[in-house]
Amino acid sequence: MNEVLLHAFNGLSLGSILLLISMGLAFSFGLMNVINMAHGEFIMAGAYTTYVVGHHLAPLVGGTEAGVWFLLALPASFLVAGLLGLALELSIVRFLYGRPLDTLLATWGVGLVLQQAARSLFGASNVQVSSPSWLSGGVALAGGVQLPYKRVFLIALVIACIAAVYTYLHRSPSGRRLRAVMQNRQMAACLGVRTRRVDAATFALGAGLAGVAGCALTQLGSIGPSLGTNYIVDAFMVVILGGLGRLPGTAVAALVIGVANTLLELSTTASLGKALVFALVIAFLQWRPTGLLALRTR
């Protein structure tokens, strides 16, 4: 029972990571109909930004163990990945709206370029990012079960990001313009909303959230140029299962897939468990093609 509880908690933390990655993809793929294959490289950019901040800035702000540098790395990862996303939208994606297959090929090529740039700057081998001292250890429960502080912090970070995104979408003028453009672009343009500017800001927001996910992933293992490719397929699966353009559905789908993947791996093997998750998702989409939460229209 203790082992099942521990794996369920690990599945919850995995679902939280998928949610943080998929939130950014939900903006570009679910709302803008852009198949962004470079989304994984934005995760990689956030991870390497954390590595650079920890390597160069940590000695100036109390050392590695103090952990102040990690709190600074979170907004830095968001900013660097967001700027990369903004540059990609302004230079390439802007001219490919309405052509999803073209966006797939273009962003896939950009992703390869970013991976090679990372290999040239940081080397082909993986690097390790140090953890702050306040993330060491865990919460001790009855029966000898210990919940690592790293995963508890990850879940809290995802909850904070969800709250920030919800506040942005529903409480800020720019968030309302984003929702208006995604629901009815022509009407929003007629009312004076600059849709091109909203597109760029939306794409940059999605890339920035991927950068925050990359920063969080540095606390779970080593990072390398191909870090994002390990999560991009699962992220697309989460967005499709949740329902295109439905952020609440994306949240539910991420948690379901994360917990199911971990529990199935417990009773089988890692590859078989992932294959079973894929099969269950495909079967569900055959029954309900619109996903968990379909967008209601009149």
Contacts in CASP RR format, 6 or more apart in sequence:
PFRMAT RR
TARGET T0000
AUTHOR 0000-0000-0000
METHOD contacts of the structure
MODEL  1
MNEVLLHAFNGLSLGSILLLISMGLAFSFGLMNVINMAHGEFIMAGAYTT
YVVGHHLAPLVGGTEAGVWFLLALPASFLVAGLLGLALELSIVRFLYGRP
LDTLLATWGVGLVLQQAARSLFGASNVQVSSPSWLSGGVALAGGVQLPYK
RVFLIALVIACIAAVYTYLHRSPSGRRLRAVMQNRQMAACLGVRTRRVDA
ATFALGAGLAGVAGCALTQLGSIGPSLGTNYIVDAFMVVILGGLGRLPGT
AVAALVIGVANTLLELSTTASLGKALVFALVIAFLQWRPTGLLALRTR
2 143 0 8 1.000
2 144 0 8 1.000
2 145 0 8 1.000
3 266 0 8 1.000
4 263 0 8 1.000
4 266 0 8 1.000
5 141 0 8 1.000
5 145 0 8 1.000
6 145 0 8 1.000
6 147 0 8 1.000
7 262 0 8 1.000
7 263 0 8 1.000
7 265 0 8 1.000
7 266 0 8 1.000
8 259 0 8 1.000
8 262 0 8 1.000
8 263 0 8 1.000
9 147 0 8 1.000
9 151 0 8 1.000
10 151 0 8 1.000
10 262 0 8 1.000
11 258 0 8 1.000
11 259 0 8 1.000
11 261 0 8 1.000
11 262 0 8 1.000
11 263 0 8 1.000
12 155 0 8 1.000
12 255 0 8 1.000
12 258 0 8 1.000
12 259 0 8 1.000
13 151 0 8 1.000
13 154 0 8 1.000
13 155 0 8 1.000
14 258 0 8 1.000
14 259 0 8 1.000
14 261 0 8 1.000
14 262 0 8 1.000
15 254 0 8 1.000
15 255 0 8 1.000
15 257 0 8 1.000
15 258 0 8 1.000
15 259 0 8 1.000
16 154 0 8 1.000
16 155 0 8 1.000
16 157 0 8 1.000
16 158 0 8 1.000
16 254 0 8 1.000
16 255 0 8 1.000
17 154 0 8 1.000
17 158 0 8 1.000
17 213 0 8 1.000
17 216 0 8 1.000
17 217 0 8 1.000
17 220 0 8 1.000
17 231 0 8 1.000
18 231 0 8 1.000
18 234 0 8 1.000
18 235 0 8 1.000
18 238 0 8 1.000
18 254 0 8 1.000
18 257 0 8 1.000
18 258 0 8 1.000
19 158 0 8 1.000
19 162 0 8 1.000
19 238 0 8 1.000
19 250 0 8 1.000
19 251 0 8 1.000
19 254 0 8 1.000
19 255 0 8 1.000
20 157 0 8 1.000
20 158 0 8 1.000
20 161 0 8 1.000
20 209 0 8 1.000
20 212 0 8 1.000
20 213 0 8 1.000
20 216 0 8 1.000
21 39 0 8 1.000
21 40 0 8 1.000
21 43 0 8 1.000
21 209 0 8 1.000
21 210 0 8 1.000
21 213 0 8 1.000
21 231 0 8 1.000
21 234 0 8 1.000
21 235 0 8 1.000
21 238 0 8 1.000
22 235 0 8 1.000
22 238 0 8 1.000
22 239 0 8 1.000
22 250 0 8 1.000
22 253 0 8 1.000
22 254 0 8 1.000
23 161 0 8 1.000
23 162 0 8 1.000
23 165 0 8 1.000
23 206 0 8 1.000
23 209 0 8 1.000
23 247 0 8 1.000
23 250 0 8 1.000
24 39 0 8 1.000
24 205 0 8 1.000
24 206 0 8 1.000
24 207 0 8 1.000
24 208 0 8 1.000
24 209 0 8 1.000
24 210 0 8 1.000
25 36 0 8 1.000
25 39 0 8 1.000
25 206 0 8 1.000
25 210 0 8 1.000
25 235 0 8 1.000
25 236 0 8 1.000
25 238 0 8 1.000
25 239 0 8 1.000
26 239 0 8 1.000
26 245 0 8 1.000
26 246 0 8 1.000
26 247 0 8 1.000
26 250 0 8 1.000
27 202 0 8 1.000
27 203 0 8 1.000
27 205 0 8 1.000
27 206 0 8 1.000
27 209 0 8 1.000
28 34 0 8 1.000
28 36 0 8 1.000
28 39 0 8 1.000
28 202 0 8 1.000
28 203 0 8 1.000
28 206 0 8 1.000
28 207 0 8 1.000
29 35 0 8 1.000
29 36 0 8 1.000
29 236 0 8 1.000
29 239 0 8 1.000
29 244 0 8 1.000
30 239 0 8 1.000
30 243 0 8 1.000
30 244 0 8 1.000
30 245 0 8 1.000
31 182 0 8 1.000
31 202 0 8 1.000
31 244 0 8 1.000
31 245 0 8 1.000
32 97 0 8 1.000
32 182 0 8 1.000
32 199 0 8 1.000
32 202 0 8 1.000
32 203 0 8 1.000
33 97 0 8 1.000
33 98 0 8 1.000
33 100 0 8 1.000
34 93 0 8 1.000
34 96 0 8 1.000
34 97 0 8 1.000
34 100 0 8 1.000
34 103 0 8 1.000
34 107 0 8 1.000
34 203 0 8 1.000
35 100 0 8 1.000
35 101 0 8 1.000
35 103 0 8 1.000
35 104 0 8 1.000
35 107 0 8 1.000
36 93 0 8 1.000
36 103 0 8 1.000
36 107 0 8 1.000
37 104 0 8 1.000
37 107 0 8 1.000
37 108 0 8 1.000
37 109 0 8 1.000
37 111 0 8 1.000
37 232 0 8 1.000
38 88 0 8 1.000
38 107 0 8 1.000
38 108 0 8 1.000
38 109 0 8 1.000
38 110 0 8 1.000
38 111 0 8 1.000
38 114 0 8 1.000
39 107 0 8 1.000
39 207 0 8 1.000
39 210 0 8 1.000
39 228 0 8 1.000
39 232 0 8 1.000
39 235 0 8 1.000
40 111 0 8 1.000
40 210 0 8 1.000
40 227 0 8 1.000
40 228 0 8 1.000
40 229 0 8 1.000
40 231 0 8 1.000
40 232 0 8 1.000
40 235 0 8 1.000
41 84 0 8 1.000
41 110 0 8 1.000
41 111 0 8 1.000
41 114 0 8 1.000
41 115 0 8 1.000
41 118 0 8 1.000
41 228 0 8 1.000
42 81 0 8 1.000
42 82 0 8 1.000
42 84 0 8 1.000
42 85 0 8 1.000
42 206 0 8 1.000
42 207 0 8 1.000
42 208 0 8 1.000
42 210 0 8 1.000
42 211 0 8 1.000
43 81 0 8 1.000
43 210 0 8 1.000
43 211 0 8 1.000
43 213 0 8 1.000
43 214 0 8 1.000
43 217 0 8 1.000
43 227 0 8 1.000
43 228 0 8 1.000
43 231 0 8 1.000
44 114 0 8 1.000
44 115 0 8 1.000
44 118 0 8 1.000
44 214 0 8 1.000
44 223 0 8 1.000
44 224 0 8 1.000
44 225 0 8 1.000
44 226 0 8 1.000
44 227 0 8 1.000
44 228 0 8 1.000
45 77 0 8 1.000
45 80 0 8 1.000
45 81 0 8 1.000
45 84 0 8 1.000
45 114 0 8 1.000
45 211 0 8 1.000
46 77 0 8 1.000
46 80 0 8 1.000
46 81 0 8 1.000
46 210 0 8 1.000
46 211 0 8 1.000
46 212 0 8 1.000
46 213 0 8 1.000
46 214 0 8 1.000
46 215 0 8 1.000
47 77 0 8 1.000
47 129 0 8 1.000
47 211 0 8 1.000
47 214 0 8 1.000
47 215 0 8 1.000
47 217 0 8 1.000
47 218 0 8 1.000
47 223 0 8 1.000
47 224 0 8 1.000
47 227 0 8 1.000
48 118 0 8 1.000
48 121 0 8 1.000
48 122 0 8 1.000
48 223 0 8 1.000
48 224 0 8 1.000
49 73 0 8 1.000
49 76 0 8 1.000
49 77 0 8 1.000
49 80 0 8 1.000
49 81 0 8 1.000
49 211 0 8 1.000
49 215 0 8 1.000
50 70 0 8 1.000
50 73 0 8 1.000
50 76 0 8 1.000
50 77 0 8 1.000
50 129 0 8 1.000
50 214 0 8 1.000
50 215 0 8 1.000
50 218 0 8 1.000
51 122 0 8 1.000
51 127 0 8 1.000
51 129 0 8 1.000
51 218 0 8 1.000
51 223 0 8 1.000
53 69 0 8 1.000
53 70 0 8 1.000
53 72 0 8 1.000
53 73 0 8 1.000
53 76 0 8 1.000
54 64 0 8 1.000
54 69 0 8 1.000
54 70 0 8 1.000
54 73 0 8 1.000
54 129 0 8 1.000
54 130 0 8 1.000
57 69 0 8 1.000
57 72 0 8 1.000
58 64 0 8 1.000
58 66 0 8 1.000
58 67 0 8 1.000
58 68 0 8 1.000
58 69 0 8 1.000
58 130 0 8 1.000
61 68 0 8 1.000
61 69 0 8 1.000
61 72 0 8 1.000
62 68 0 8 1.000
62 69 0 8 1.000
63 69 0 8 1.000
64 130 0 8 1.000
64 132 0 8 1.000
65 130 0 8 1.000
65 132 0 8 1.000
65 133 0 8 1.000
66 132 0 8 1.000
66 133 0 8 1.000
67 132 0 8 1.000
67 133 0 8 1.000
67 134 0 8 1.000
70 132 0 8 1.000
73 215 0 8 1.000
74 157 0 8 1.000
74 212 0 8 1.000
74 215 0 8 1.000
77 208 0 8 1.000
77 211 0 8 1.000
77 212 0 8 1.000
77 214 0 8 1.000
77 215 0 8 1.000
78 208 0 8 1.000
78 209 0 8 1.000
78 211 0 8 1.000
78 212 0 8 1.000
79 208 0 8 1.000
80 211 0 8 1.000
81 207 0 8 1.000
81 208 0 8 1.000
81 210 0 8 1.000
81 211 0 8 1.000
81 212 0 8 1.000
82 204 0 8 1.000
82 205 0 8 1.000
82 206 0 8 1.000
82 207 0 8 1.000
82 208 0 8 1.000
82 211 0 8 1.000
83 204 0 8 1.000
84 114 0 8 1.000
84 207 0 8 1.000
85 203 0 8 1.000
85 204 0 8 1.000
85 206 0 8 1.000
85 207 0 8 1.000
85 208 0 8 1.000
86 200 0 8 1.000
86 203 0 8 1.000
86 204 0 8 1.000
86 207 0 8 1.000
88 107 0 8 1.000
88 110 0 8 1.000
88 203 0 8 1.000
88 207 0 8 1.000
89 199 0 8 1.000
89 200 0 8 1.000
89 203 0 8 1.000
89 204 0 8 1.000
90 200 0 8 1.000
92 106 0 8 1.000
92 107 0 8 1.000
92 110 0 8 1.000
93 103 0 8 1.000
93 106 0 8 1.000
93 107 0 8 1.000
93 203 0 8 1.000
94 196 0 8 1.000
94 199 0 8 1.000
94 200 0 8 1.000
96 102 0 8 1.000
96 103 0 8 1.000
96 106 0 8 1.000
97 199 0 8 1.000
115 225 0 8 1.000
115 226 0 8 1.000
116 225 0 8 1.000
118 224 0 8 1.000
118 225 0 8 1.000
119 225 0 8 1.000
122 224 0 8 1.000
122 225 0 8 1.000
123 225 0 8 1.000
124 225 0 8 1.000
125 224 0 8 1.000
126 222 0 8 1.000
126 223 0 8 1.000
126 224 0 8 1.000
127 222 0 8 1.000
127 223 0 8 1.000
127 224 0 8 1.000
128 221 0 8 1.000
128 222 0 8 1.000
128 223 0 8 1.000
129 218 0 8 1.000
129 219 0 8 1.000
129 221 0 8 1.000
129 222 0 8 1.000
129 223 0 8 1.000
131 150 0 8 1.000
131 219 0 8 1.000
134 149 0 8 1.000
135 149 0 8 1.000
135 150 0 8 1.000
135 153 0 8 1.000
135 219 0 8 1.000
136 149 0 8 1.000
137 146 0 8 1.000
137 148 0 8 1.000
137 149 0 8 1.000
138 146 0 8 1.000
138 147 0 8 1.000
138 148 0 8 1.000
138 149 0 8 1.000
138 152 0 8 1.000
139 146 0 8 1.000
139 147 0 8 1.000
139 149 0 8 1.000
139 152 0 8 1.000
140 146 0 8 1.000
141 147 0 8 1.000
150 219 0 8 1.000
150 220 0 8 1.000
151 220 0 8 1.000
153 219 0 8 1.000
154 216 0 8 1.000
154 219 0 8 1.000
154 220 0 8 1.000
157 212 0 8 1.000
157 216 0 8 1.000
161 209 0 8 1.000
161 212 0 8 1.000
162 251 0 8 1.000
165 209 0 8 1.000
165 247 0 8 1.000
168 174 0 8 1.000
168 175 0 8 1.000
168 205 0 8 1.000
169 175 0 8 1.000
169 176 0 8 1.000
169 178 0 8 1.000
169 179 0 8 1.000
169 247 0 8 1.000
170 176 0 8 1.000
174 198 0 8 1.000
174 201 0 8 1.000
177 188 0 8 1.000
177 193 0 8 1.000
177 198 0 8 1.000
178 198 0 8 1.000
178 201 0 8 1.000
178 202 0 8 1.000
180 187 0 8 1.000
180 188 0 8 1.000
180 191 0 8 1.000
180 193 0 8 1.000
181 188 0 8 1.000
181 193 0 8 1.000
181 195 0 8 1.000
181 198 0 8 1.000
181 199 0 8 1.000
181 202 0 8 1.000
182 202 0 8 1.000
182 245 0 8 1.000
185 195 0 8 1.000
188 195 0 8 1.000
188 198 0 8 1.000
189 195 0 8 1.000
213 231 0 8 1.000
214 223 0 8 1.000
214 227 0 8 1.000
217 223 0 8 1.000
217 227 0 8 1.000
234 257 0 8 1.000
237 253 0 8 1.000
237 257 0 8 1.000
237 278 0 8 1.000
237 281 0 8 1.000
238 250 0 8 1.000
238 253 0 8 1.000
238 254 0 8 1.000
238 257 0 8 1.000
239 245 0 8 1.000
239 250 0 8 1.000
239 253 0 8 1.000
240 285 0 8 1.000
240 291 0 8 1.000
241 253 0 8 1.000
241 256 0 8 1.000
241 257 0 8 1.000
241 281 0 8 1.000
241 284 0 8 1.000
241 285 0 8 1.000
241 291 0 8 1.000
241 292 0 8 1.000
242 249 0 8 1.000
242 250 0 8 1.000
242 252 0 8 1.000
242 253 0 8 1.000
242 291 0 8 1.000
242 292 0 8 1.000
242 293 0 8 1.000
243 249 0 8 1.000
243 250 0 8 1.000
243 253 0 8 1.000
243 290 0 8 1.000
243 291 0 8 1.000
243 292 0 8 1.000
243 293 0 8 1.000
243 294 0 8 1.000
243 295 0 8 1.000
244 295 0 8 1.000
245 295 0 8 1.000
246 292 0 8 1.000
246 293 0 8 1.000
246 294 0 8 1.000
246 295 0 8 1.000
248 293 0 8 1.000
249 291 0 8 1.000
249 292 0 8 1.000
249 293 0 8 1.000
252 292 0 8 1.000
252 293 0 8 1.000
253 291 0 8 1.000
253 292 0 8 1.000
257 277 0 8 1.000
257 281 0 8 1.000
260 277 0 8 1.000
260 280 0 8 1.000
261 273 0 8 1.000
261 274 0 8 1.000
261 277 0 8 1.000
264 272 0 8 1.000
264 273 0 8 1.000
264 274 0 8 1.000
264 276 0 8 1.000
264 277 0 8 1.000
265 273 0 8 1.000
265 274 0 8 1.000
268 276 0 8 1.000
284 291 0 8 1.000
285 291 0 8 1.000
END
